């Protein structure tokens, strides 16, 4: 019955429009694709941890087996050696769509000097990598489990649309639209609770930006499918307020039902640690950080690796371990250099590579997956794990995550991820009122 409802709903949505921008037409994407579930999969909990604004070359420069580069080319064809810059370096590279276009430079991947930069930028600020010792918990996870070095941000812009792709596989303002939201609001807003004057620019199939819209969208999401299948879910965010990382706040069908919103959206983000300890982990979970823990350039205090490790360690020490897949991903490239040219599907897809770690007792050990993934791959994994059918957006074209797992193997016992800060540090943090991101 659930699959029938998904089929009918998707078919109705397909009537809203079709694309002519190089991607499959929406009527085809949303034609009620129903995939079989994975009855052999032992996974009943999927935890998606979303960090901020890094590339593979920037954050995992020294990871054994990963496809990384130690230098890039500039507009003059000269080699620029990547220099070490700490995770807390006091500058932030621009990451609007215009910055993406500048860096991509028609596929030459040499326009990084034309991106904007704010703060103590110095010379060639995008050509940088984080010293491994500063992010050792990340290396510990990536080396012990599976690292995906071909995960691409689905969108070519900043955090607000990127987080919409993470929950919907698109950033359209309504189902079936050929226009996608391309930018942040520029004032740390985003969601149906934004200032009334808040607007986010859109991009059309030809690549023209304009027609700004209020950041509240009447659009289907992975949560629509989870609700239909009666699969529990939680979205953890810093506080109940507008913001580019609070993806659910921008989903009008959920926001308008405040009872449902209150049931599924939890704050502060550190509540996930208590919920794990108390046996209250939902089947599907998204976790977003505070600004301090986010890894965001120019706006973090270096605790991001410990924050992620605290969640992984909490699950690893709990009865949930043998039934859980933890997916750690970064929402956009943040303006940092990366040498791999993305596949271009249309005027706004795909973006640059971002890091991706799979932690699970069934994740392949000491493994680097070279399969191309995008944010739709995460959605497809959730869909296949719980037999949800398809959203019919980027999940329809994306590779699934089967290369990252060996479900036929005996589950591996968990080994603690060593980190400078424990869960207690995050549980006792004072409430954060810092605006997380303005693009």
N, C-alpha and C positions, 0 to 999 in steps of 0.2 A: 504493500500500500504506500509506504514512504517513497519507494522508487517511482511509483506511478505519479504521486504528487509532484515530485521533483521534475519528472518528464513533462507534466502538464504545465507547471509554472515556467519551466525553461522555454517551452514552445511558445507560450504567450509572450514572454519577454523577447523572443526572437523576432516577433512581428514589429518591434519598435524601430528597427533600423538595421542597416548593414554597412560594413566598412568597405572603403575603396582605397585604403592607404597602404596596401601591401600585406596586411595581416588578413587572416581568414575573416570573412564576413561574420558579423555577430549572429546572423540567423543560422549559420553553420556551427559556430562555436557553442551556441546555447541551445542546440537541438536535442537536449535531454540525453547527453552521453551518459550511459550508466555502465560503470565498470564493475566487475565482480570484486568482492572484498578479498581479503587475504586470510582465509580461515586457518592457515598454518602459522600466521604471525602471532606471537605471544604478546604483542604490544597492545596495551589497553590505556596507556597514558602517553600523550605527546606534549612535551614542554618546549615551547619556542621562546628562546631568550634573545631579545633584540638589543644589540648595542649600536653605537653610532660612528659613522663617518670615517671608515678606514678602507684601505685596499689590501690585497694580498701582498704586493711588493712592499707596502709600508709597514704592515704589522707582523708579517711572517717571513721576513727577508731570509732568515737562516734556517727555515724548517727543512729538514732532510727530505728529499724526494719531491718537494714542491717546485712548481714552475715559477721561478722568480728571476728578476734581473737586478744587477748591481748598478746599472747606469741606464739612462734614457737619452734620447736625442732631442736637441732643441731646434728652433726654427732655422738655424744656420747649418743644420746637419752635424753639429758637434756633439760629442759624447759628454753628458753631464753625470758624474758619479754621484750616486745617492749618498747623502751624508747622514750620520746619526743625529736624530732629534728626539728628545725625551717625549714620553707620552703626554706630559704636562707642558710641553712647549707653548709659550705664550703667544701663539698666533693661530689664525684660522683661515684656511684657504676658502675661496668662494666656491659654492657648489649649486648655483642656480643653473638652469638649462643653458644659459649663455656661456657659463664657465665650462660646462660639459662640451658644448660645441667648439669652444676655443681649444680645449685640450685634445679632443678627438681630431680636429682639423682635417675633416674629410677622410679620415682613416689613416692619416700619417702618424697620429699619436705623438705629435711633437710640439703641440701648442701650449704646453703647461705653463710657460712663462706669461701667457696672456690671460690666465685666470686671475681674478681679483684676490687680494690678501689683506687681512686686517690684523693689526698688532705688530709684534716685533718680527717682521717677516724676513729680513736679510736678503741674500742673493739666492735666486732659484729655490724658493721655499717649498715648492711642491715636490722637489726631488729629494725625498728624505725617507728614512726608515727608523722605526723604534728599536732601540737596543734590546735584544732578547731577554736580558736579565731583568728588565723593567716589567716584562709581561710574561714571566716564567710560568704562571698558572695556565695561561693560554697554550704555551708550548707543551706543558705537561699533558693537557687534554688532547691536543692535536697529535702528539706523538704516541700516546697510549691507545687512542681510538682512531677515528677516521677524520681526515681533513679533506675538504673539497676545494681544489685549487682552480676550479672552473665554474664557480658560482658567480653569476652576474646579477647585479641589481637590475630588476626588470625595467625601471624607469630611468630617464636621463635628466634627473633633477634632484631637488633637495628632499628633506625628511618627510614633509607632510604628504606629498603624493606617494613617496616610497612606502610609508606605513599603510596607505590605502591598498597598494598592491599586495602587501603582506597579508591582508585579510580578505581581499576581494579579487586579487589577480588583475586588477585594473584600477585606474583613478578616474574613470568617467563620472560625471556628475549625476547621471541617471543610467539605468540599465539600457543598453542598446545604443547609447550615444557614440558618435564618431569623434567627439571632442573629449580630451582627457585633461584633468587638472594637472598643470605642469609646474606650479610654483607653490611656495609657502605664502602665507598672508603677509609676511614681513613684520609682524608685530607680536610674535609668539602666541598667535591664536590658531584656531583650527578646530572645527566641531560646531555642532548646532548651538552650543552655549557661547559662541564667540561674540565679540562686540558686534553690534548691528552693522557697523560700517566695514567690517572685515570682508575682504575679497581675496580670492585666489585666481590667478590668471590661468587660462586654459590654452591648449595647443590643438590646432586642427590637423587633419590628415596631410596637409601640405607643409606643416611646420610653422605656420604663423601663430604667434601668441596674441591673445586678446580675450574679449568677452569675459571679464572677471566675474566670478560667481561667489555667492555666500557659501562658506565651507561646510555645508550640511547637505548630504546626498541621499536621495531616494534610490538606494542601490542594494542589490543582493550581496551577501558576504558568506564566508565559510560558516558563520554563526547561524545563518538561515538554514543551511543544510544540517547543522548539528542539532538545532532545535527541532527540525522536522523528524529527525531520527531519534530524538530524546537522548542525545549524548550530552553529558554535562560539560560546561566550559567556564573558564574564568579569564578575565583580562585584568592584569595587575598594572596599575599606573600610580604615579606619585600622589596625585590628589584629584579631586573632582573639580576640574576646571578646564577651560579650553586650552588646547596645546597641540603642536604638530605631531607629537608622539602618541596622543590619546586617540587611537584610530576609531574606537567604538563610538566616541562622542560625535563623530562625523557621519555616523550611519543613522539616518533619520528614522527608519523603522524601529530601531532599538531605542534611540533617544526619546522618541515620543511615548514610549511605554516605560515610564519611570520605574514601575515595579520590576519589569524584566531587567532594566538597566541596573537597578540596585542589587538584583540577584546575581548578576554576572560580572559586574565591574567592581573591583576591590582596590582600596588604597589604604595606606601607602603600599608601594611595591614590595617592601620587606615583609608584608603579611604572608607572602607565599612561604616563607620559612616557618612561620607558626602553623600554617595550614598543612604543610608536609608533616611536621611533628605531631599534629593533632589528628592525622588520618583524614584530612579534608581536601586532598588533591583531586581536582576535577580531571575528566578524561582528556580534555584539550585545554592547554594553558598558554597564554601569551604573557611575557614579563618584560616591562620596559623599566629603564633605570632612572635614578635622579641625574641631574646635570653632573654632579660630582663623580658619579660612578659610570658615566656614559662613554668614555673614551673620546668624546667630542673635542676636536682641536680647539685649543685656547680656552676651554671651559670645563676642565675636569681636574680632579685632584689625584689621579693615579690609582684609585681604588677599584677601577673597573674589573681588572682580572680577578681580584679577590671577591668582588661581588658575584661574578659568574661562578667562581669556584665554590662559594658558600651555598649556592643553590644546588649545584652538582653534588657536592659533598652531603648535603641534607638528604637528597634523594638516594644517593649511594648507600647511606647508612640506614635507610628506612625499608620497610616491607615493599615499597613501590619499585625498588631497583629492578627486579626481574621482569617487570611489565612495562618499563618506561623507555622511551626514546627522547633524548634531549638534543634539540637542534639549536645551535648558537650561530647567529648570523648578524652582520652589520648592515644597517639600513641603506647607506649610500656611500659613495667613494670619498666624500668629504673634500674633494679637490686634490687629494694626494696622487702622486704618480703611480701608474700601473702600465706595464708594457704590452699587455695582451689586448688585441683589437676585438671589440665585441661584435657579435652578429647583429646586423641592423634589420629589424622586421618592418618598421614603419617610422613615422616622424618622432616617436618618443620611446621606442623600445629597440634594443636593450641598452642598458647603461654599462658602467665599468664593472670590473671584477670586485667582489667583496669577499672577505674571509667567511668560511663555513666549517663548523665542527659538529660532528655527530658523536654523541656520547651515549652508550647503551651497552648492556651486557651482550648484545648481539651485533654491535658495530664491529666491523673488521679491525683487527688490532694492528697498530703501527702501519696504517694504510693511508695512502693518498689517492683519492679518486680523481681521475682526469676526465670524467664525463661532464659535459656541459649541463649546468643547472641554472635555474633562475628562481625567483620567488614563487612562481607557479609550481615549481617542483615540490616545495614545502606544502603547498595546498594540496597537490595531488597525493602526497604521502598521507596526509590526514584523510583525504577522501577515500583512498584505497584501504587504509587501516580500518576505517569504520563503515565501509560499504555505503558511502554517501551519494554516489553519483558525482557528476562534475558541475562546477560553476559555469563552465563553458567560456572561460576567459583565458588567461595565459596558462592556466593549469592544463588546458586541452592540448597544447602543443609541447609542454615542458616534459623533459625526461623525468621519470620517477627516481626515487632514491635507492632503488634495489641494489645498485653497485656498492652502497655503503654498508650493507648488512649481510649477515649469514645467519638466517633464522633456523637453519638446520643444525647449528652448533649448540653445544651446551652453554648456558649463560655463564659468563665469566664473573667471578667475584669482584666486588668493587675495591679499588685501592684509592686511598685518600689523595686528593689533589692538594699539594702543599701551597699555601698562600700566606702572605703577610698578615691579612686581616681575617678574622673568623666571622661566623654568622652573628655572634654576639655584638660585634661592632655595628653591623647594619641594623640589627633589631633595636639597638639603643640610640640610633641616630636621631637627632632632633628633627621635627618636621621641616621639610624643605619648601621654601617659597621662591627659590630661584627659577627664573624663566629658563627653560632648558635649551632653546634653540630659536634663532630667528631666520634660519633657512636650512 
